[in-house]
């Protein structure tokens, strides 16, 4: 499969998601990656697949709205996709597992629909079915909210803001007092 065919598959996936979404407010996110030379794991132990040292690629993301999200991946190899909530540990691949799929339309495509929760860190894994399956891929995710790459940023508690304000006020009071004494 050439890069042009891979791109066309991604565009077709977007069109499919747009038609299936039924809402003018649906958001789409596309990610292009490559599992060549990436870390390996034992897919056989996790999913009864023939591969034992299969390269995989991951990316973390979160969403800003709860709802049903659609995932479609097209690859240049026999691929499988896996979604985790909270992180992926290749030594414990069933832990935090949300969904996985292998071969939705062809051996080179995978996809599923699942509910996501805003503010939860998700890890998306793209891997091959056996040891010789790796390479370029594209993933399209569509749903009611924005797909935000990277980790969920911590928001300070109100008590932390209060302590910061009290600390700044104390520093200001001390500086003002020193200025009056001088």
For each residue, the residues with C-beta under 8 A, 3 or more apart:
1: 5 6 9 74 75 76 108
2: 5 6
3: 6 7 136
4: 7 8
5: 1 2 8 9
6: 1 2 3 9 10 74 75 76 136 137 138
7: 3 4 10 11 138
8: 4 5 11 12
9: 1 5 6 12 13 74 109 138
10: 6 7 13 14 30 32 74 138 140
11: 7 8 14 15
12: 8 9 15 16
13: 9 10 16 17 72 74 111 140
14: 10 11 17 18 28 30 140 142
15: 11 12 18 19
16: 12 13 19 20 72
17: 13 14 20 21 26 28 70 72 140 142
18: 14 15 21 26 28 142
19: 15 16
20: 16 17 70 142
21: 17 18 26 70 142 143
22:
23: 26 144
24:
25: 144
26: 17 18 21 23 142 143 144
27: 142 143 144 145 146 147
28: 14 17 18 140 141 142
29: 61 140 141 142 146 147 149
30: 10 14 138 139 140 141
31: 59 124 138 139 140 141 149
32: 10 136 137 138 139
33: 57 59 126 136 137 138 139
34: 38 57 135 136 137
35: 38 55 56 57 126 127 128 134 135 137
36: 55 134 135 136
37: 55
38: 34 35 55 56 57 134
39: 55 56 90
40: 53 54 55 56
41: 46 53 54 56 90 93 127
42: 45 46 51 52 53 54 90
43: 46 47 49 50 51 52 54 80 127 128 129 130
44: 47 48 49 50 51 52
45: 42 52 93
46: 41 42 43 49 93 94
47: 43 44 80 93 100 102
48: 44
49: 43 44 46 54 80 102 129 130
50: 43 44 129 130 131
51: 42 43 44 54 127 128 129 130 131 133
52: 42 43 44 45 131
53: 40 41 42 131
54: 40 41 42 43 49 51 127 128 129 130 131 133 134
55: 35 36 37 38 39 40 127 128 134
56: 35 38 39 40 41 90 125 126 127 128
57: 33 34 35 38 125 126 127 137
58: 88 123 124 125 126
59: 31 33 123 124 149
60: 121 122 123 124 149 150 151
61: 29 122 124 141 147 148 149 150
62: 118 119 120 121 122 148 151 152
63: 66 67 69 116 117 118 120 122 143 145 146 147 148
64: 118 145 146 148
65: 118 143 144 145 146
66: 63 115 116 117 118 144 145
67: 63 115 116 143 144 145
68: 113 114 115 116 143 144
69: 63 113 114 115 116 141 142 143 144 147
70: 17 20 21 111 112 113 141 142 143
71: 81 83 99 101 111 112 113 114 124 139 140 141
72: 13 16 17 104 109 110 111 139 140
73: 79 81 109 110 111 126 137 138 139 140
74: 1 6 9 10 13 108 109 137 138
75: 1 6 78 79 108 109 110 126 135 136 137 138
76: 1 6 108 135 136 137
77: 108 128 133 134 135 137
78: 75 103 107 108 128 129 130 133
79: 73 75 102 107 108 109 110 126 127 128 129 133 137
80: 43 47 49 100 101 102 110 126 127 128 129
81: 71 73 100 101 102 110 111 112 124 125 126 127 139
82: 88 93 97 99 100 124 125 127
83: 71 97 98 99 100 112 114 122 123 124 125
84: 87 88 95 96 97 98 122 123 124 125
85: 96 98 120 121 122
86: 96 120 121 123
87: 84 96 121 123
88: 58 82 84 93 96 123 125
89: 92 93 95 96
90: 39 41 42 56 93
91:
92: 89 95
93: 41 45 46 47 82 88 89 90 97
94: 46 97
95: 84 89 92
96: 84 85 86 87 88 89 123
97: 82 83 84 93 94 100
98: 83 84 85 114 122
99: 71 82 83 112 114
100: 47 80 81 82 83 97 112
101: 71 80 81 104 110 111 112
102: 47 49 79 80 81 110 129
103: 78 106 107 109 110
104: 72 101 109 110 111 112
105: 109 111
106: 103 109
107: 78 79 103 129
108: 1 74 75 76 77 78 79
109: 9 72 73 74 75 79 103 104 105 106
110: 72 73 75 79 80 81 101 102 103 104
111: 13 70 71 72 73 81 101 104 105
112: 70 71 81 83 99 100 101 104
113: 68 69 70 71
114: 68 69 71 83 98 99
115: 66 67 68 69
116: 63 66 67 68 69 120 122 143
117: 63 66 120
118: 62 63 64 65 66 145
119: 62 152
120: 62 63 85 86 116 117 152
121: 60 62 85 86 87 151 152
122: 60 61 62 63 83 84 85 98 116
123: 58 59 60 83 84 86 87 88 96
124: 31 58 59 60 61 71 81 82 83 84 139
125: 56 57 58 81 82 83 84 88
126: 33 35 56 57 58 73 75 79 80 81 137 139
127: 35 41 43 51 54 55 56 57 79 80 81 82 133 134
128: 35 43 51 54 55 56 77 78 79 80 131 132 133 134
129: 43 49 50 51 54 78 79 80 102 107 133
130: 43 49 50 51 54 78 133
131: 50 51 52 53 54 128
132: 128
133: 51 54 77 78 79 127 128 129 130
134: 35 36 38 54 55 77 127 128
135: 34 35 36 75 76 77
136: 3 6 32 33 34 36 75 76
137: 6 32 33 34 35 57 73 74 75 76 77 79 126
138: 6 7 9 10 30 31 32 33 73 74 75
139: 30 31 32 33 71 72 73 81 124 126
140: 10 13 14 17 28 29 30 31 71 72 73
141: 28 29 30 31 61 69 70 71 147
142: 14 17 18 20 21 26 27 28 29 69 70
143: 21 26 27 63 65 67 68 69 70 116 147
144: 23 25 26 27 65 66 67 68 69
145: 27 63 64 65 66 67 118
146: 27 29 63 64 65
147: 27 29 61 63 69 141 143
148: 61 62 63 64
149: 29 31 59 60 61
150: 60 61
151: 60 62 121
152: 62 119 120 121
153:
154:
155:
156: 160 161
157: 160 161
158: 161 162
159: 162 163
160: 156 157 163 164
161: 156 157 158 164 165
162: 158 159 165 166
163: 159 160 166 167
164: 160 161 167 168
165: 161 162 168 169
166: 162 163 169 170
167: 163 164 170 171
168: 164 165 171 172
169: 165 166 172 173
170: 166 167 173 174
171: 167 168 174 175
172: 168 169 175 176
173: 169 170 176 177
174: 170 171 177 178
175: 171 172 178 179
176: 172 173 179 180
177: 173 174 180 181
178: 174 175 181 182
179: 175 176 182
180: 176 177
181: 177 178
182: 178 179
